[in-house]
Amino acid sequence: MSAVTGTGKRIDIAVLGAGIIGCLTAREIVRRSPGASVLLLDRDAVGGGASLRSAGLHTPRGATPRVRRMTRYSHRFYADLRRARPGLPIHPIPMTVIGPDDGQGLEDTYLAECHAVPARELPEGVRVPDGSAAWDISGGHYAAVPAVAQAVVTDLGSEADVREAVRVECLDVTADDVRLRLGTGETVAAGRVVLAPGPWLSDPAWAGLVAPLRARVKKVVALHVRRRPAAGERAVLFQQEDAFLLPLPERGHWLFSYTCPEWDADPDSPATGLTAENLREAKEILRRYAPGMVDACASGRVFCDAYSGTGEPVVRPLDENRRVIFAGAANGSGYRLAPAIGAEAADLLQPPAGSGS
């Protein structure tokens, strides 16, 4: 990768990637530093990429103390956002978890304020296998993630320079700034950069910086179950398989998401689509809980996302001067944890004590 020559435009902070994580990071930066010059760039459109294909399911849970803290932060953020913007497509939904019959792990996973209680009913056709039990969880919602991202950017107004369909061809970290060469031919010198690339970890502009994170890209598959949800249907989470059924009444079908085991996927590959093996794997899991839905699955939504390998998102500097902050690799929970990821990234943008910058 060649160095960027010339300085061109100078700005305080650039956020690279306008998925839900990048948009909420930009929002947090503008909120904390209203006088800063902020540039939000995306190679595609605001709310595209993994955000475009996201189920947008917020489950009030976390497998580690840090993720539970992040979940609690995001849980409150989305509740406040929905109150402030009641027109946003953020839909509260009742939720049931099917897990071990002794409830092991529930107290250590779900937020206490979302109180798990024995389930009273399940959607038609969903059953609880032997050795399992069902609990109702409060506080869940699902959202149209691209619309939320676009609304966040609209609210930024003139406080950020938002550019779509603009690629970063080269990113060069210097002692004084981060120099970006854009696909439009422009060069930009940014004091700080937040890199929120979603699954584009191997983009040549930053692949070398990102490589030490050891994050990987995994295929994400969710099937469309062509059965119209009844009014007030519940989302159902299958704890053991890390899978879920989500009713989407506005689309006239259910969504069944399962953990696809295909790693090192390429987000730009036209081959990243639904395969016979994906259908087989997903139907095998679905058959355990809702055998009557299996034959209604023939299509779905498929993309990929970045995973950290630790179960926790990655928010950390990529250089010794903290000029570039990585924010992502959220293990398929980008929407759910985006507000907390944005807050952690903004924390790291503060110059180190005594740096003089």
N, C-alpha and C positions, 0 to 999 in steps of 0.2 A: 504494500500500500504506500503510495507516494504521499509526501507531505503536501498540505494545502499551502499554496503560495498566495500572498496578498491577504489583507484583512477584511476588505469590504465592509459590510454593515457590522456594527458592534451592538451587542445586546447583553443584558444581565444574565438571563437564564433561557436555555432552549430545552424543550421537552420533545423528545423524539419518539413518536408513536402516539396516535390519538384514539386508541381503544379506550375502554372504560378506565383502566389504570392511568393512562397518560392524561385523560381529560380531568379526572379527579385530582391528579397531582398538580396539574396546571391551576385548577381552581384553588387548591390549598395554598399554592405559592402566591397567587394574586391576593388571596385573603390576608395572608401574613405580611406581604410586601407590596402594598397597593401602588407604590411608586416605581416598582421594578419594570423593566422592559422584558416581556416574556414572549417567546416564539414557540408555538405548538405546531409541529410538522407531522405529516403522515404520508406514506407512499401511496395510500389509497384514499379512503374517505373517513371522516370522523365516524367512529363506531363500527368500522369495518373489521376485517380479519377475524380473530377468534371471538371478539365481542359480537359480531354479526351472527355467529352460529350458536352463541351461548344460550343455554336454557334459562339463565337468569334466576336460578333457584337459590334463595337465601335460606339456609338452614342454620339455626342458632347453635352451632356446635364448633368444637375444635379438639383435635386429638392431642395437642400439647398446651402447656400453660400460655405460651406466647400466642398461639393461634386462637385460643379462647379469649385472650385479651383483645386481639385484633377483631375477632368476631363481635365482641361486646361493643367496641368502638363503632364498627360498621353498622351494627344493629341499631344503635342510637342515631347514627348519621342518617340512615335511610328513613327511619321513623320521622325525624325532623324534616327531611327533604320532602317526604310525602305530605306532611302537614303544611309546609310552605308552598308546595306546588301540587295541589290535589289533582290536577289534570294529568300528571305524569302516569305512564302505564306501569305502576308499581301496585301489584295486586296481593293483598293479604290472603293467605290460604291456610286452612287447617291441615295438619300434618300428622301422620302416623309413622312410627318406627317399628319395624319388625326385626327383632334381635333375639338373643338368648333368653330362655324362659325365666332365668333368675334375674334378668335386668342388669347383668354385670356390665359395667362400663358406661351406663347411662349417666350416672351422677358425675363421672369424671370427664364426660364428653360434652353434654348439653348444658347451656347456660342455666343457672339455678332459677332465674326469673321466668324461664319458659316451662317450668314444672311438668315433668313427665307423669302422666297418670294412666292407669290401665285403659286401653282403647274400648270404646263402646260400640263402634261399628267400623266396617271396612267398605271400600267401594265394591260394587257388585262384581263378582268373579274373582276377587282377591282372597286368598286363603292364608292361614298361618300354618306352616309346616310343623310336624311333630318336633318337640324340643325347642320350639320358639314361642315367643309371645309378642303382643303388640301393645305399644304405648302411644298415647296422644301427646303431641308437643305443640305448644303455642308459640306465636311469634314469627312464624315463617311467612315468606312472600315469594312471588316470582315477578320478574320484570321483563319488559321488552328492552333489552340492554342497549341496542343501537339508539333507540329513541331517548333513553336516559342520557347517554353520552352526548347526543346532539343538543339536548336541552341544556346540559351543563355548559357546553361551549357557547350556546346562544346567550346564556346568562353572563358569560365573560365579557361580551360586547367588545368595546374598544380597549379593554384592559389587557388583551393578549392578541398577538398577531397570529391568526390561525391559517395554515396553508395546507390544502389537500392536494393529493397527486404530485407531491414533491419528494423525490428520493434524496437521501444523503449518500453521496458517492464516496466521500472520504471524511474521516474524523481524525484529527490530529491534535493530541494533547501536548500543549507547550507549558512552560513554567508560568506563563501569564494568563493563558486562556485556552479555550478549546476551539479549534478552527474547523469549520464545516465547509465542504464543497458540495453544493447542491446540484441536482440534475438539471436545474434551470440555468446553470452557469454562474450563479451568484456564489460568493464566498461570505461566510458569516463568522465573526469572532464572538464567542459566548464566554462570559465569566464562569458559568457553571452549566452543566448539561445533566438532565435526567434521561436515562436511556430506558424506555419502556417498550421494547420491541415485540412483545408477545412471543409467538413461536419463531420469529425471524432471528434466532440466535446466531446463525452462521452467515448473516449478511456480511459481505467483504469489508464494509466500512468499519465494523466493530468486532468482527469475529475474534481477532487476536486479544482484545480487551476482555471479552466475555469468556473465552476458553477456560481460564483458571477456575471459574465457578463450577465447572463440571455439570452444568444443567443440561438436560436432554429434552428432546421434543417427542411427544407421544401422540399417536392418533386418538381422536376422541369421536365416539360413535353414539348416536341416539336414534332409536327407531321410532317411526310414526306408527302408532297403533290406531288403525282406522275404525275407531268406535267412539261415537260422540259422548263426551262426558255429560253427566247430569248436573244440574245446578247445585253448587255447593260441594262438589266432590273434593275429596281429600288427596293431597300428595302422599305417596307411600314410599318410605325409605327402607331399603334392605341393608341392614347394618353389616352383615357378614360379607356381602358381595360388593359393598360400596356402589350400589345401584339405586335407581329410583324411578317411580312412575309419577308423571306430572300431568294433571288434566289441563288441557288448553282449550277451554270452551270457545274462545274467540277464533280458533283455527279449526274447530270441529273434530279434534282427535286428541289422543294421549301421546305423551312422549316417554319412551323408556330408554333411560341412559344407563349404560353398564361400563365397567372398566375394561376397555380394549387393551390387550397386551402388546400392541405393535409399537415399537420404539424407533427413534431416529427417523421420524416421518419428515417429509419435505413439504412445507406449506405452499410452495409454488408448483408442486407436481400435479399434473392433471390426473395421475393415478390415485390420488388421495380421495377415494370414493368408497361407497358401500360394496363389500365383497360377499361372496357366498360364505366365507369363513366368518366374517363379522355377523352375518345373519344366524349362522349356526350357534356361535358362542352366545349371542344375546338371547336367542330363543331357548337355549338350554337353561339359562338362569330364569327367564320369565316363566318357563313351564313349571318351575317349583312353586311359584306364588300365584300365577294367574294363567293357568293352562288354556282358558277360553280365549285369551287375547293373542295367543301365539300365531294363529292363522291369519290374524288381521295385520300382521307386520310384513311389509314388502318394500318400504322405502325409509328414508330418514334424513338426518342432517349429520354431515361428517366434516371434520376439519382436523386440527391438531392444536396442541398447546404446550407450553414449556413447563417442565417439572424440575424441582430442585433435587430430588432424591432424599431429602430430609423430612418431607412432609410440611415444611414451613416455607413461606415465600422468601425470596432473596431481596433484601434492600441493603445495599452496601456500596462503598466507594470502589471504583475499579482502578484508581491510581493513587499514588502516595499523597498527592496534594488535594485529594477529594474534589477534583474538578468534574469528574464524571461519576454519577450515582446510578447504579443499576436498580431497577424496580420491576419485579415480575417473578417469573418462574413460580407461579402461585398454585401449581399442581391441580389445575382445573377449577380453582376457586377464585378466579380473577375478579368476577363481579362481586362475590360475597365479601372479599377482603379488600377491594380497591380503595375504599375510603381510608382504611388504616394504613395500607401501603403508601398512599399519597402523603399521609401525615408523617410517616417514618422517613420518607424521601425528603420531605420539606425540612425535617429536623436536621438531616445530614447536610443540607445546603448551607447551613449556617457556617461561616468561616471558622476554622479552628482558632482557639484563643492564642493571641500573639502572632497570628499569621500576617496581620497587616493588610489583608485583602477582604 
